[in-house]
Amino acid sequence: MSESNVRLVSGGAQPGLDAGTGRGWPRRLYEVLKRSGVSQASYVPDAGHAELITLLVDDPEITATVLTTEEEGLAISAGAWLGGKRSVVLMQSSGVGNCINTASLSAIGRFPLLMLVTMRGEWGEFNPWQVPMSRATEATLTAMGVKVMRADDPEMLIEMVESAATFALEADQQVAVLLSQRMLGGKKW
Amino acid sequence: MVGPVLQAPGQVMDRRAVVAALLADRGEMLVVSGLGSPTYDVHAAGDHEANYYLWGAMGSAALMGLGLAQAQPERSVLVITGDGEQLMGLGGLATIAVAKPSNLTIAVLDNGHYGETGMQISHTGAGLDLAAMAEVCGFTQTGVLRDLDAVTSLGQRLKRPANGPALYVLKIKAENPPRSLPARDAVFLKNRFRAHLGLPVS
């Protein structure tokens, strides 16, 4: 575990993750995205995606855009495709609810959509406010025609994102990969 | 930074004339239109392969323009939308300002009303200044235009992708001219647009 990860875990009042950090999967996930030709990424900052966000932001070949709300990412992704670029949108499950009407654009235009969603409110969650949207995440995405895949361990995650990237970026589909909270680890306070 | 350009208050323009002036001799400009009347206005100015007309996803036009501007940095990208549509995506102004796409311009056709739904007053009709909001967010060019010559001049400048992001509020009359309806098939519009750019169509 690197020093920065130790700081994340032991940061006292600083919210961090326990089990999810210090593992190799964020970098492997980044490498999968690179191999898939992704050159644009947008995100609402999220602890579960923190390492991946850093890798994307630090990559000069990637245009990374920080959002004020998650649905902006779906519109950016569609615009990117219109202009010939491949993109990924990162968010937490609470942000999925913000995306629903904008998912019309992805669905009706058959715009490739690759969403990586870190789950809250389902495992070791102390904040009850995360629970209702957690419960609704898969149902609302499915209702909008987005295919939902769920990764419960890092090996499955890498394979799943490879598959999802092909499905989205080669077959013009809309896909969300949910990263289970058990895999990410509960939030430490 | 160019601050809001305030012209004679009260003067308003014809929306079709405004859009025609923006798109006259458009060169390689890429255009995204926001749902409702701006989509009809852009179509009325002449259908074009490099137009992407939105018919829904309210609040998304400027952000779609951002993604497109990032993907095509050598081209000028113009988003033409309405005050109501832009108001639904206000946070997007902050996102665009931080992303700093120099080739993106947002033209807000501002009649202060929701023309599609019965001319209810909008926040801009109640006094909110979208150009000032864009300036505060960090847009490098903003302005409020009430004069067609100024719009024509803006259209000429937009042919070159530079010095953005920009947001101009174009004050127009609150009226609904006859509808000019482009295709509603979003996949057709997407593929036509990509083919225009020489991109593969799946």
Interface residues (C-beta under 8 A of the other chain):
Chain A: Q40 T63 T65 V66 L67 T68 T69 E71 E72 L74 A75 I76 S77 A78 G79 A80 W81 L82 G83 G84 K85 S87 N101 T102 S104 L105 I108 G109 R110 F111 E170 A171 D172
Chain B: L30 V32 Y52 L54 G56 A57 M58 G59 S60 A61 L63 M64 G65 L66 G67 L68 A69 Q70 A71 Q72 G89 G91 G92 A94 T95 V98 A99 A186 V187 L189 K190 F193 R194 L197 L199 S202
